[in-house]
Amino acid sequence: MKTPNNKQFKQYYALHCKHLKLKGLQPKTIDAYSRAIRRIGEYFNGKLNNLTENQLIDYFHELLERLSWSAVKLDLYGLKFFYIHVLKKNWVDIPIIKPPKTARIPDIITPDEAHNLFMSTRKLSYRVLFFTLYSMGLRLGEGLRLQVGDIDATHQRVHIRNAKGNKDRLVPLPGNTLQLLRRFWHVHQHPTLLFPNRKRGLKNAHLAHSHLNMGGVQVAMATVVKELGIKKKISCHSLRHCYASHLLEAGVDILELQKILGHVSVLTTVKYTHLTSITTQRADQQINLLMDRFDIRWGNIS
């Protein structure tokens, strides 16, 4: 993707990037909204200040031929941000492209399959990271950004900082995970990062200035999934889905799970009840046990 060599566009784009940072958006959102403006800027040769409704409809229609609805939606939101904060125009005047509503259920794997996935991951950094993501229900970015100071061994919890929505939360730290992270830290001994990058090799990871590369981690996951012949769509984020569904199967209260996962609404957490038949079976059992306590009879009544 080429950035238009247009003086006005360059000024607009620089201002766009400044506003994105000043609004405190997450790095992934900043990247997506910046990419959106570069893409639409290339399409219209950098001339974005007087686009017509038909031009925008044509652009997003063509974009949908190449990209997914989720990508198109991000470009739409990026353009909306650009119009409001850079062009100072009312977004109501812009035609809104509305993606179709979907209610997809994510693929998950069993605890045994998850264990096999971890042990089939040959690079130590990735193996420990994958288990850490699963054992605490973390998003990939949350796991990568973990620091030594975030671990509270005394209270067996981990401080997740600047998560989705710019919110912090505390999550339970399993003893097994604590021991694994301690052993892993003794291997790399980085003073700050729990998952330093491997550019200089694992032995020199204590000199790293950044955490593991997100793209490299995702490629590692895709590789091990392919090697194991897993036909489901399993990614790093799937480990978070597995954690949630496995805890529900174990009987963890859904409101407690909501707090652990950092969901704003319990409705987001409720979707995990669709991932397991065990919770349904348990509900059926409890319903029958409750109703069996009633002895509803009738004799001389009509």
C-alpha positions, 0 to 999 in steps of 0.5 A: 500500500502506497501513501499518496505523495500529496502535500495536503494528504500528508498533513491530514494523515499526520494530524490523523495519527496525532489525534489517534494517539491523543485519544488514548486508543489501543495500538491495534486500533491506531494501526487499523485506523491509520491503515484505513486512511492510507488505503482510502487515500491511495484510492482517491489519490490523496483527495479526501476532503470533498468525497461524495456519497456515491464515491464512498459507496463505490469505494466500500463496495469495491473494498468488500470484494477484496476484504472481509466485513470486519476489515471493511468495518474498521476502515469505516470507523477509521474514516469516521474518526478522520472526518470528525477529528481531522476534517471537522465534518459531521459524520451524519452526512456520510452514508453508513455501511452496516455489516450484517449481524452475525452470531458465530460460535468460536471453535474450541479444543478439549483440555487434552487437545490443549495439552497436546498443542502446548507440548507440540510447540517446540520453541520454549518461549511460545510453549510457555506463552501459549499455556499462560494465555490459556491458564489465565484467559488472556488476550494475546496482547495482554500476555505479550505485555506481561511484566515481572512486576505484574505477578503477585505471587503472594495473593496468587493473581496477575495485574493485567494493565491497559487491556481492552477499553483501557481498563486494568483487571486482576486475574487468578494466577494458578500455582502451576502457571506461577512455577512455569513462569518462574522457571522460564524467567530463570532461563532468560532473566530479563529484568522487566519483560516476561516474554522478551523477543528472541532476536538475539536468541534465548540466551541473550533475551535479557538484552531485548528491548521489546516483547515477542513479536505478535506476528511470529507468535501467530505464525507459531500457533498456525504451524503447530495447529497444522502439524497436529492436523486440527481441522478447527479454526484455532488461533491464539485467541481461541485459548481464551475461548477454551479457558472460558468454556472449560471453567464453565464446565467446571462450575465457575460462576458466570459473573465471576468469569465475566470479571476474570475475562474483563467483559463489560457486559455479562451478555458477552460472557454468556456466549460461552455457555453455547460451547459446552454440553456439560453445562446444559446437562448440569442444568437439566440435572439441577432442574430435575432435582429441584422439581422432584422436590414438589409433590403436586397431587389432585383429588377432589378438585376440578 
